Amino acid sequence: MRIGVFCGGTVGHNPQFTAATHDLAVELANRRIGIVFGGARIGLMGVLADSALAVGGDIIGVIPHWLRDREIVHERVPQMHVVGGLAERKQVMARFSDAFLALPGGVGTMDELFEMCTWNKLGLQHKPCGLLNVDGFYDELAAFLTRVRTAGFLPENTSDLVTVSPDIHHLVGALVATAPPTYSPGPIPPVTAGPGG
C-alpha cells in the first residue's frame, strides 16, 4: 500500500509541523506503507523524504520538469517521476496512491487534497483522504467542511469525505482501514494544460 502525502514546500513557522512530518514518515515506514510525494527536497516535502530514507522507507517522488530544472528535486529519492505540469503531477500521484493525507501546507496542498476529494465524490476513484491536524492547523477547515455539509453542498453520505485527526497513528489506521483492498488506478481525468503545465 502507498499513501500520497501532500505538504508544504516550506516548513512553516511552527516546529511541530516538522516534527509531525518526521513522525509520519517513521510511522509509515514501520507499517511498511509506501509514500508518494511531490518530489522536492525543500520544505516539509524534503523533511518527509529525508525522514523516510533515514529509516528505510519506500518513497516515490513526482515532480514537474520546471521544478526539477530549478534544482529543487530530491536527488536521493530512488524513484522519481518527472512530469509536464501540476495537473499531471496530481494524476500520477493518484495512480500510485491508495489513500491521501495532507500535512500542514498552503494553497497548493489544499488544491491537491481537494482534487482527490472531488474525484472521490464524483466516483472517479475510491481512495480515502485525511488531514493531519497538527497543533490545530486545520481546525477552521474542519469547521468549514461541516458548514458546507449542513448548508447542503455535500450530501450527508459524504460525511467521510475527509478524516481529520491530530493523531498520526489513528489517522493512518483510519486510512488503511478504508482504502480499497487492492490497488486499482481507476479512470483518472485527462490532463489539461494549466498555469503550471
KARASUL-V998984 format. One line per field, one symbol per residue. ss: DSSP state (H for helix, E for strand, L for the rest). psi: psi as a letter, one per 40 degrees, with the letter a starting at -180 (. if undefined). burial: + if it has 16 or more other ideal C-beta (glycine too) atoms within 10 Angstrom, else -. Layout:
ss: ???
psi: ???
burial: ???
This chain:
ss: LEEEEELLLLLLLLHHHHHHHHHHHHHHHHLLLEEEELLELLHHHHHHHHHHHHLLLLEEEEEEHHHHLLLLELLLLLEEEEELLHHHHHHHHHHHLLEEEELLLLHHHHHHHHHHHHHHHLLLLLLLEEEELHHHLLHHHHHHHHHHHHLLLLLHHHLLLLEEELLHHHHHHHHHHHLLLLLLLLLLLLLLLLLLL
psi: iihhhhiieieiehedddddddddddddddefhihhieeieiadddddddddddefihhhihhiddddeefeihdehdhhhhidaddddddddddeieiihhiiaadddddddddddddddeedighiiihhghfededdddddddddddeeehidefdfdhhhiehddddddddddeiidihhdighiihihade.
burial: +++++++++-++----++-++++++++++---+++++++++++++++++++++---++++++++--++---+++--+--++++-+++++++++++++++++++++---+--++++++-++----+-++++++++--++--+---+--------+------++++++-+--++-++---+-----------+------
